[in-house]
Amino acid sequence: MRLRNTVLAAASAIALVLAVPVSANAATGDFLYKVGPGVETGLADPQSGRCIDLPGTTEETPGFAPWNLTSSTATVFLDAHCDGDVFYVMNPGKKLGDRLKLRSVVFS
């Protein structure tokens, strides 16, 4: 009887561990930016630790006016692929003006 209780307890513990959702490794919230006058776009729950080239941005027309509404720190880059030495670190909730240009971002 004790063996059966032990096996049942172990099986229950395993089932409980498997039922708890695993973190998706995402920055929860939205990251917004503009791609033209009055044209706001953004990323919803972006993946953390991975460089993201921002949709709608090009070398000739980078994005601007970023607003980090995620739960993570965002590092924005002027160049695509998170390259170059022109970058800015944005804490959660930080909003920057139209003068800051960006084409890629990575979240902590």
TIZA-140124 format. One record per atom (N, C-alpha, C, O): residue number from 0; atom name; x, z, y. Coordinates in nm, 2 decimals, always signed. Atoms other than C-alpha are relative to their C-alpha. Last residue first. Example, Ala and Ser with C-alpha at 12.3 -4.5 7.8 and 13.67 -1.06 7.14 Angstrom:
// TIZA-140124
(1,N,(-0.09,+0.00,-0.11))
(1,CA,(+1.37,+0.71,-0.11))
(1,C,(-0.08,+0.08,+0.11))
(1,O,(-0.03,+0.09,+0.22))
(0,N,(+0.09,+0.00,-0.12))
(0,CA,(+1.23,+0.78,-0.45))
(0,C,(+0.09,+0.00,+0.12))
(0,O,(+0.19,+0.07,+0.12))
***
This chain:
// TIZA-140124
(107,N,(-0.07,-0.10,+0.07))
(107,CA,(+1.68,-2.22,+4.18))
(107,C,(-0.09,+0.05,-0.11))
(107,O,(-0.04,+0.14,-0.19))
(106,N,(+0.06,-0.13,-0.02))
(106,CA,(+1.52,-2.54,+4.30))
(106,C,(+0.08,+0.10,-0.09))
(106,O,(+0.12,+0.06,-0.20))
(105,N,(-0.02,-0.08,+0.13))
(105,CA,(+1.70,-2.87,+4.35))
(105,C,(-0.05,+0.14,+0.03))
(105,O,(-0.02,+0.19,+0.14))
(104,N,(+0.01,-0.14,+0.00))
(104,CA,(+1.60,-3.13,+4.62))
(104,C,(+0.03,+0.06,-0.14))
(104,O,(+0.00,+0.00,-0.24))
(103,N,(+0.00,-0.07,+0.13))
(103,CA,(+1.65,-3.49,+4.71))
(103,C,(+0.00,+0.15,+0.02))
(103,O,(+0.03,+0.20,+0.12))
(102,N,(+0.03,+0.10,+0.10))
(102,CA,(+1.60,-3.74,+5.00))
(102,C,(+0.00,+0.06,-0.14))
(102,O,(-0.06,+0.00,-0.24))
(101,N,(-0.03,-0.03,+0.14))
(101,CA,(+1.61,-3.52,+5.31))
(101,C,(-0.05,-0.11,-0.10))
(101,O,(-0.14,-0.19,-0.07))
(100,N,(+0.03,+0.12,+0.09))
(100,CA,(+1.61,-3.54,+5.69))
(100,C,(+0.04,+0.04,-0.14))
(100,O,(+0.14,+0.11,-0.16))
(99,N,(-0.07,-0.01,+0.13))
(99,CA,(+1.59,-3.23,+5.91))
(99,C,(-0.05,-0.11,-0.09))
(99,O,(-0.16,-0.12,-0.12))
(98,N,(-0.14,+0.05,-0.01))
(98,CA,(+1.48,-3.33,+6.26))
(98,C,(+0.08,+0.01,-0.13))
(98,O,(+0.18,-0.07,-0.14))
(97,N,(-0.01,+0.15,+0.02))
(97,CA,(+1.11,-3.30,+6.19))
(97,C,(+0.14,-0.05,+0.00))
(97,O,(+0.17,-0.16,-0.05))
(96,N,(+0.05,+0.10,-0.10))
(96,CA,(+1.13,-2.92,+6.17))
(96,C,(+0.02,-0.15,-0.05))
(96,O,(+0.08,-0.18,-0.15))
(95,N,(-0.10,+0.05,-0.10))
(95,CA,(+1.18,-2.67,+5.89))
(95,C,(-0.06,-0.12,+0.07))
(95,O,(-0.16,-0.18,+0.03))
(94,N,(+0.04,+0.13,-0.05))
(94,CA,(+0.94,-2.45,+5.70))
(94,C,(+0.10,-0.04,+0.11))
(94,O,(+0.14,+0.03,+0.19))
(93,N,(-0.07,+0.05,-0.12))
(93,CA,(+1.06,-2.15,+5.49))
(93,C,(-0.06,-0.14,+0.03))
(93,O,(-0.08,-0.23,-0.06))
(92,N,(+0.08,-0.02,-0.12))
(92,CA,(+0.80,-1.98,+5.26))
(92,C,(+0.06,-0.07,+0.12))
(92,O,(+0.00,-0.08,+0.22))
(91,N,(+0.15,+0.02,+0.02))
(91,CA,(+1.05,-1.94,+4.97))
(91,C,(-0.07,+0.03,+0.13))
(91,O,(-0.04,+0.12,+0.20))
(90,N,(+0.06,-0.11,+0.07))
(90,CA,(+1.41,-1.96,+5.10))
(90,C,(-0.15,-0.03,-0.02))
(90,O,(-0.20,-0.11,+0.06))
(89,N,(+0.12,-0.05,-0.05))
(89,CA,(+1.55,-2.30,+5.21))
(89,C,(-0.06,+0.11,-0.09))
(89,O,(-0.08,+0.09,-0.21))
(88,N,(+0.07,-0.09,+0.10))
(88,CA,(+1.91,-2.40,+5.16))
(88,C,(-0.12,+0.06,+0.07))
(88,O,(-0.12,+0.12,+0.18))
(87,N,(+0.05,-0.12,-0.06))
(87,CA,(+2.03,-2.70,+5.36))
(87,C,(-0.08,+0.08,-0.10))
(87,O,(-0.15,+0.03,-0.18))
(86,N,(+0.11,-0.06,+0.07))
(86,CA,(+2.24,-3.00,+5.25))
(86,C,(-0.05,+0.13,+0.08))
(86,O,(+0.03,+0.17,+0.17))
(85,N,(+0.11,-0.04,-0.09))
(85,CA,(+2.48,-3.25,+5.39))
(85,C,(-0.12,+0.05,-0.07))
(85,O,(-0.19,-0.02,-0.14))
(84,N,(-0.03,-0.13,-0.05))
(84,CA,(+2.79,-3.25,+5.17))
(84,C,(-0.10,+0.04,+0.11))
(84,O,(-0.08,+0.14,+0.18))
(83,N,(-0.05,-0.01,-0.14))
(83,CA,(+2.69,-3.53,+4.95))
(83,C,(+0.02,+0.14,+0.05))
(83,O,(-0.02,+0.24,-0.02))
(82,N,(-0.14,+0.03,-0.03))
(82,CA,(+2.49,-3.57,+4.63))
(82,C,(+0.03,+0.03,+0.15))
(82,O,(-0.06,+0.04,+0.23))
(81,N,(-0.07,-0.12,-0.05))
(81,CA,(+2.17,-3.41,+4.53))
(81,C,(+0.14,-0.01,+0.02))
(81,O,(+0.22,+0.08,+0.00))
(80,N,(-0.07,-0.06,+0.12))
(80,CA,(+2.08,-3.73,+4.34))
(80,C,(+0.07,+0.13,+0.03))
(80,O,(+0.16,+0.17,-0.03))
(79,N,(+0.07,-0.01,+0.13))
(79,CA,(+1.97,-3.89,+4.67))
(79,C,(+0.09,+0.06,-0.10))
(79,O,(+0.21,+0.07,-0.08))
(78,N,(-0.03,+0.11,+0.09))
(78,CA,(+2.15,-3.80,+5.00))
(78,C,(-0.09,+0.02,-0.13))
(78,O,(-0.13,+0.13,-0.17))
(77,N,(+0.02,+0.13,-0.07))
(77,CA,(+2.02,-3.58,+5.28))
(77,C,(+0.01,-0.12,-0.10))
(77,O,(-0.07,-0.21,-0.09))
(76,N,(-0.11,+0.09,-0.03))
(76,CA,(+2.00,-3.29,+5.04))
(76,C,(-0.04,-0.12,+0.08))
(76,O,(-0.15,-0.17,+0.05))
(75,N,(+0.04,+0.14,-0.03))
(75,CA,(+1.75,-3.00,+5.01))
(75,C,(+0.13,-0.08,+0.04))
(75,O,(+0.22,-0.02,+0.11))
(74,N,(-0.11,+0.06,-0.07))
(74,CA,(+1.83,-2.67,+4.83))
(74,C,(-0.03,-0.15,+0.02))
(74,O,(-0.04,-0.22,-0.08))
(73,N,(-0.02,+0.14,+0.01))
(73,CA,(+1.51,-2.49,+4.74))
(73,C,(+0.13,-0.04,+0.08))
(73,O,(+0.15,+0.00,+0.20))
(72,N,(-0.08,+0.06,-0.11))
(72,CA,(+1.49,-2.12,+4.67))
(72,C,(+0.02,-0.15,-0.02))
(72,O,(+0.05,-0.19,-0.14))
(71,N,(-0.14,+0.02,+0.02))
(71,CA,(+1.21,-2.04,+4.43))
(71,C,(+0.07,-0.05,+0.13))
(71,O,(+0.01,-0.10,+0.22))
(70,N,(-0.05,-0.13,+0.02))
(70,CA,(+0.85,-1.91,+4.45))
(70,C,(+0.15,+0.00,-0.01))
(70,O,(+0.21,+0.11,-0.03))
(69,N,(-0.02,-0.04,+0.14))
(69,CA,(+0.73,-2.24,+4.60))
(69,C,(+0.05,+0.15,-0.01))
(69,O,(+0.08,+0.21,+0.10))
(68,N,(+0.11,-0.09,+0.03))
(68,CA,(+0.58,-2.30,+4.95))
(68,C,(+0.01,+0.04,-0.15))
(68,O,(-0.08,+0.09,-0.21))
(67,N,(-0.01,-0.06,+0.14))
(67,CA,(+0.90,-2.46,+5.07))
(67,C,(-0.10,+0.10,-0.02))
(67,O,(-0.08,+0.22,+0.01))
(66,N,(+0.06,-0.13,-0.01))
(66,CA,(+0.81,-2.68,+5.38))
(66,C,(+0.00,+0.06,-0.15))
(66,O,(-0.07,+0.00,-0.23))
(65,N,(+0.04,-0.07,+0.13))
(65,CA,(+1.01,-2.98,+5.45))
(65,C,(-0.05,+0.13,+0.02))
(65,O,(-0.03,+0.20,+0.12))
(64,N,(+0.09,-0.11,-0.02))
(64,CA,(+0.99,-3.16,+5.79))
(64,C,(-0.04,+0.07,-0.13))
(64,O,(-0.16,+0.08,-0.16))
(63,N,(-0.04,-0.09,-0.11))
(63,CA,(+1.16,-3.49,+5.69))
(63,C,(-0.11,+0.11,+0.00))
(63,O,(-0.21,+0.10,-0.07))
(62,N,(+0.11,-0.10,-0.03))
(62,CA,(+1.17,-3.75,+5.42))
(62,C,(+0.05,+0.09,+0.11))
(62,O,(+0.17,+0.10,+0.14))
(61,N,(+0.00,-0.12,+0.07))
(61,CA,(+1.43,-4.03,+5.44))
(61,C,(-0.12,+0.08,+0.03))
(61,O,(-0.19,+0.06,+0.13))
(60,N,(+0.11,-0.09,-0.05))
(60,CA,(+1.35,-4.38,+5.57))
(60,C,(-0.01,+0.13,-0.09))
(60,O,(-0.09,+0.14,-0.18))
(59,N,(+0.04,+0.04,-0.14))
(59,CA,(+1.65,-4.61,+5.55))
(59,C,(-0.11,+0.09,+0.06))
(59,O,(-0.11,+0.11,+0.18))
(58,N,(-0.11,-0.02,-0.09))
(58,CA,(+1.81,-4.44,+5.25))
(58,C,(-0.04,-0.03,+0.15))
(58,O,(+0.01,+0.04,+0.24))
(57,N,(-0.10,+0.09,+0.03))
(57,CA,(+1.47,-4.41,+5.08))
(57,C,(+0.12,+0.03,+0.10))
(57,O,(+0.11,+0.12,+0.18))
(56,N,(-0.11,+0.00,-0.10))
(56,CA,(+1.20,-4.15,+5.05))
(56,C,(+0.10,-0.11,-0.04))
(56,O,(+0.12,-0.14,-0.16))
(55,N,(+0.04,+0.05,-0.13))
(55,CA,(+0.85,-4.20,+4.90))
(55,C,(+0.12,+0.00,+0.10))
(55,O,(+0.10,-0.04,+0.21))
(54,N,(+0.08,+0.12,+0.00))
(54,CA,(+0.92,-3.98,+4.59))
(54,C,(-0.04,-0.04,+0.15))
(54,O,(-0.07,+0.04,+0.23))
(53,N,(+0.13,-0.01,-0.05))
(53,CA,(+1.19,-3.72,+4.64))
(53,C,(-0.08,-0.13,+0.01))
(53,O,(-0.03,-0.22,+0.07))
(52,N,(+0.01,+0.09,-0.11))
(52,CA,(+1.48,-3.74,+4.41))
(52,C,(-0.14,-0.01,+0.05))
(52,O,(-0.23,-0.03,-0.03))
(51,N,(+0.11,+0.08,-0.01))
(51,CA,(+1.47,-3.42,+4.20))
(51,C,(+0.01,-0.09,+0.12))
(51,O,(+0.02,-0.05,+0.23))
(50,N,(+0.01,+0.07,-0.13))
(50,CA,(+1.78,-3.24,+4.09))
(50,C,(-0.12,-0.10,-0.01))
(50,O,(-0.14,-0.17,-0.11))
(49,N,(-0.02,+0.15,+0.02))
(49,CA,(+1.72,-3.01,+3.80))
(49,C,(-0.02,-0.07,+0.13))
(49,O,(-0.11,-0.04,+0.21))
(48,N,(-0.13,+0.03,+0.06))
(48,CA,(+1.76,-2.63,+3.79))
(48,C,(+0.03,-0.15,-0.02))
(48,O,(+0.13,-0.18,-0.09))
(47,N,(-0.12,-0.07,-0.05))
(47,CA,(+1.39,-2.55,+3.84))
(47,C,(+0.13,-0.05,-0.07))
(47,O,(+0.13,-0.10,-0.18))
(46,N,(-0.09,-0.06,+0.10))
(46,CA,(+1.11,-2.80,+3.76))
(46,C,(+0.12,+0.06,+0.07))
(46,O,(+0.18,+0.00,+0.16))
(45,N,(-0.11,+0.08,+0.05))
(45,CA,(+0.86,-2.86,+4.04))
(45,C,(+0.09,+0.08,-0.09))
(45,O,(+0.10,+0.20,-0.09))
(44,N,(-0.07,-0.07,+0.11))
(44,CA,(+0.53,-2.67,+4.05))
(44,C,(+0.12,-0.08,-0.05))
(44,O,(+0.13,-0.11,-0.17))
(43,N,(+0.07,-0.12,+0.05))
(43,CA,(+0.36,-2.93,+4.27))
(43,C,(+0.07,+0.06,-0.12))
(43,O,(+0.10,-0.01,-0.22))
(42,N,(-0.02,-0.03,+0.15))
(42,CA,(+0.58,-3.17,+4.46))
(42,C,(-0.08,+0.12,-0.03))
(42,O,(-0.07,+0.22,+0.04))
(41,N,(-0.07,-0.11,+0.06))
(41,CA,(+0.50,-3.31,+4.80))
(41,C,(+0.01,+0.00,-0.15))
(41,O,(-0.04,-0.09,-0.22))
(40,N,(+0.01,+0.01,+0.14))
(40,CA,(+0.33,-3.55,+5.05))
(40,C,(+0.08,+0.12,-0.06))
(40,O,(+0.13,+0.21,+0.01))
(39,N,(-0.06,-0.11,+0.07))
(39,CA,(+0.26,-3.54,+5.42))
(39,C,(-0.02,-0.03,-0.15))
(39,O,(-0.13,-0.07,-0.20))
(38,N,(+0.01,+0.03,+0.14))
(38,CA,(+0.20,-3.86,+5.62))
(38,C,(+0.07,+0.11,-0.08))
(38,O,(+0.19,+0.10,-0.10))
(37,N,(+0.13,-0.04,+0.05))
(37,CA,(+0.13,-3.76,+5.98))
(37,C,(-0.02,-0.02,-0.15))
(37,O,(-0.13,+0.00,-0.20))
(36,N,(+0.08,-0.08,-0.10))
(36,CA,(+0.42,-3.97,+6.11))
(36,C,(-0.13,+0.04,-0.06))
(36,O,(-0.22,-0.05,-0.08))
(35,N,(+0.04,+0.08,-0.11))
(35,CA,(+0.60,-4.09,+5.79))
(35,C,(-0.08,+0.09,+0.10))
(35,O,(-0.12,+0.20,+0.06))
(34,N,(-0.06,+0.13,+0.02))
(34,CA,(+0.74,-3.95,+5.47))
(34,C,(-0.03,-0.10,+0.11))
(34,O,(+0.01,-0.22,+0.11))
(33,N,(+0.07,+0.12,-0.06))
(33,CA,(+0.66,-3.59,+5.54))
(33,C,(+0.09,-0.12,-0.03))
(33,O,(+0.21,-0.11,-0.04))
(32,N,(-0.08,+0.07,-0.10))
(32,CA,(+0.75,-3.29,+5.32))
(32,C,(-0.07,-0.12,+0.05))
(32,O,(-0.17,-0.16,-0.01))
(31,N,(+0.06,+0.10,-0.08))
(31,CA,(+0.58,-3.03,+5.10))
(31,C,(+0.11,-0.06,+0.09))
(31,O,(+0.20,+0.00,+0.13))
(30,N,(-0.10,+0.04,-0.09))
(30,CA,(+0.71,-2.82,+4.81))
(30,C,(-0.05,-0.12,+0.08))
(30,O,(-0.07,-0.23,+0.02))
(29,N,(-0.02,+0.14,-0.05))
(29,CA,(+0.42,-2.66,+4.63))
(29,C,(+0.12,-0.01,+0.09))
(29,O,(+0.16,+0.08,+0.16))
(28,N,(+0.05,+0.03,-0.13))
(28,CA,(+0.39,-2.35,+4.41))
(28,C,(+0.03,-0.14,+0.04))
(28,O,(+0.07,-0.23,-0.04))
(27,N,(+0.15,+0.00,-0.02))
(27,CA,(+0.56,-2.21,+4.11))
(27,C,(-0.03,-0.02,+0.14))
(27,O,(+0.02,+0.05,+0.23))
(26,N,(+0.02,-0.07,-0.13))
(26,CA,(+0.92,-2.32,+4.08))
(26,C,(-0.14,+0.00,+0.02))
(26,O,(-0.20,-0.11,+0.06))
(25,N,(+0.05,+0.07,-0.11))
(25,CA,(+0.93,-2.41,+3.71))
(25,C,(+0.00,+0.09,+0.12))
(25,O,(-0.02,+0.21,+0.11))
(24,N,(-0.12,+0.02,-0.09))
(24,CA,(+1.12,-2.29,+3.41))
(24,C,(-0.04,-0.09,+0.12))
(24,O,(+0.03,-0.19,+0.15))
(23,N,(-0.02,+0.15,-0.01))
(23,CA,(+0.81,-2.34,+3.19))
(23,C,(+0.12,-0.03,+0.08))
(23,O,(+0.15,-0.15,+0.10))
(22,N,(-0.02,+0.05,-0.14))
(22,CA,(+0.82,-1.97,+3.10))
(22,C,(+0.03,-0.15,-0.01))
(22,O,(+0.11,-0.19,-0.09))
(21,N,(-0.14,+0.01,-0.04))
(21,CA,(+0.71,-1.91,+2.74))
(21,C,(+0.01,-0.06,+0.14))
(21,O,(-0.07,-0.15,+0.17))
(20,N,(-0.06,+0.13,-0.05))
(20,CA,(+0.35,-1.82,+2.68))
(20,C,(+0.14,+0.02,+0.05))
(20,O,(+0.18,+0.12,+0.10))
(19,N,(-0.04,-0.02,-0.14))
(19,CA,(+0.28,-1.51,+2.46))
(19,C,(+0.06,-0.13,+0.06))
(19,O,(+0.16,-0.18,+0.00))
(18,N,(+0.11,+0.02,-0.08))
(18,CA,(+0.11,-1.62,+2.14))
(18,C,(+0.03,+0.02,+0.15))
(18,O,(-0.05,-0.04,+0.23))
(17,N,(+0.03,+0.14,-0.01))
(17,CA,(+0.43,-1.66,+1.94))
(17,C,(-0.12,-0.03,+0.10))
(17,O,(-0.12,-0.14,+0.15))
(16,N,(-0.12,+0.06,-0.07))
(16,CA,(+0.54,-1.30,+2.02))
(16,C,(-0.03,-0.15,+0.01))
(16,O,(+0.00,-0.21,+0.12))
(15,N,(+0.01,-0.04,-0.14))
(15,CA,(+0.19,-1.17,+1.92))
(15,C,(+0.11,-0.07,+0.08))
(15,O,(+0.09,-0.11,+0.19))
(14,N,(+0.11,+0.08,-0.06))
(14,CA,(+0.19,-1.37,+1.59))
(14,C,(-0.01,+0.03,+0.15))
(14,O,(-0.04,-0.06,+0.23))
(13,N,(-0.04,+0.14,-0.01))
(13,CA,(+0.53,-1.23,+1.50))
(13,C,(-0.11,-0.08,+0.07))
(13,O,(-0.08,-0.17,+0.16))
(12,N,(-0.10,+0.00,-0.10))
(12,CA,(+0.42,-0.87,+1.57))
(12,C,(+0.05,-0.15,+0.03))
(12,O,(+0.06,-0.19,+0.14))
(11,N,(+0.07,-0.01,-0.12))
(11,CA,(+0.11,-0.93,+1.36))
(11,C,(+0.09,+0.00,+0.12))
(11,O,(+0.06,-0.06,+0.22))
(10,N,(+0.07,+0.13,-0.02))
(10,CA,(+0.31,-1.06,+1.07))
(10,C,(-0.07,+0.01,+0.14))
(10,O,(-0.08,-0.09,+0.21))
(9,N,(-0.10,+0.10,-0.03))
(9,CA,(+0.54,-0.76,+1.09))
(9,C,(-0.06,-0.13,+0.04))
(9,O,(-0.02,-0.20,+0.13))
(8,N,(-0.05,-0.04,-0.13))
(8,CA,(+0.25,-0.51,+1.10))
(8,C,(+0.10,-0.11,+0.05))
(8,O,(+0.10,-0.15,+0.16))
(7,N,(+0.11,+0.03,-0.09))
(7,CA,(+0.08,-0.69,+0.80))
(7,C,(+0.05,+0.03,+0.15))
(7,O,(+0.02,-0.05,+0.24))
(6,N,(+0.01,+0.15,-0.01))
(6,CA,(+0.40,-0.69,+0.60))
(6,C,(-0.10,-0.04,+0.11))
(6,O,(-0.08,-0.13,+0.19))
(5,N,(-0.12,+0.05,-0.06))
(5,CA,(+0.45,-0.32,+0.67))
(5,C,(+0.00,-0.15,+0.03))
(5,O,(+0.04,-0.19,+0.13))
(4,N,(+0.01,-0.04,-0.14))
(4,CA,(+0.09,-0.24,+0.59))
(4,C,(+0.12,-0.04,+0.08))
(4,O,(+0.11,-0.09,+0.19))
(3,N,(+0.10,+0.08,-0.06))
(3,CA,(+0.12,-0.43,+0.26))
(3,C,(-0.01,+0.03,+0.15))
(3,O,(-0.03,-0.07,+0.23))
(2,N,(-0.06,+0.14,-0.01))
(2,CA,(+0.45,-0.26,+0.17))
(2,C,(-0.10,-0.09,+0.07))
(2,O,(-0.06,-0.17,+0.16))
(1,N,(-0.08,+0.00,-0.12))
(1,CA,(+0.28,+0.08,+0.24))
(1,C,(+0.07,-0.14,+0.02))
(1,O,(+0.08,-0.18,+0.14))
(0,N,(+0.08,+0.00,-0.12))
(0,CA,(+0.00,+0.00,+0.00))
(0,C,(+0.09,+0.00,+0.13))
(0,O,(+0.05,-0.07,+0.22))
***
